[in-house]
Amino acid sequence: MATLTTHVLDQHGGLPAAGLHIDLFAHEATTPCAHAVTDTSGGLAAPLLEAGEGGHYTLRFHVRDYFLARGVDSPFLDRVPVTITLTHGQCAHVGLLITPWAYSVYRGS
């Protein structure tokens, strides 16, 4: 069973990215298998994927909507896709650092 969590930090504002919407898609799916909104810590109250199968997944972070809601004019990024591969039984954590113009992704613990 695979487990997936995430955490998003707003480097432009220097704080956790609270209120950012995230969709999770299974391999080549066109509709999300999960949806979540980050909490005040920039994380999630529950894993995006819990007791799931291994395979390819894409997290889609709604970065533009997040920055527009905070008064940032014309953010360059819209939705940031991060595609990962999980093996059966793997627990993974995806960290995302965002600004209106750039992002960085890392595998956390």
Secondary structure, DSSP 8 states (H G I E B T S, - for coil): -EEEEEEEEETTTTEE-TT-EEEEEETT-SS-SEEEE--TTSS-SS-SEEEE--EEEEEEEEHHHHHHTTT-SS-S--EEEEEEEE-TT-EEEEEEEE-SS-EEEEEE-
